[in-house]
Amino acid sequence: QVQLVESGGGLVQPGGSLRLSCAASGSIFTIYAMNWYRQAPGKQRELVAHITSTGSTNYADSVKGRFTISRDDAKNTVYLQMNSLKPEDTAVYYCNALLRAGGPDREDWGQGTQVTVSS
């Protein structure tokens, strides 16, 4: 059983910052890649940031220069530092991981954490 648990969401004013965390637990052998997605009301879920097992990263154009993804493999945790937040960043943010946990490679999702950017 693998579980991803996000934390760190909340209400922040435009221009503010938040740091999201996602901790993976269970009998995990290897985490290949970890991602942050988001879904705003009425919109499709979109990939925000991606980090590989070697630390390579990619970002959506809309967040480049403002968001930073990082991972702590000792804690099986991925972070998303979000700076200079804009109202259009408002969404539910989901953690996603590609991993191996005693069987075939698998993809797991967290339950989501709400981020609201508003004055």
Secondary structure, 3 states (H helix, E strand, C coil): CCEEEEECCEEECCCCCEEEEEEEECCCCEEEEEEEEEECCCCCCEEEEEEECCCCEEECCCCCCCEEEEEECCCCEEEEEECCCCHHHCEEEEEEEEEECCCCCEEEECCCEEEEECC
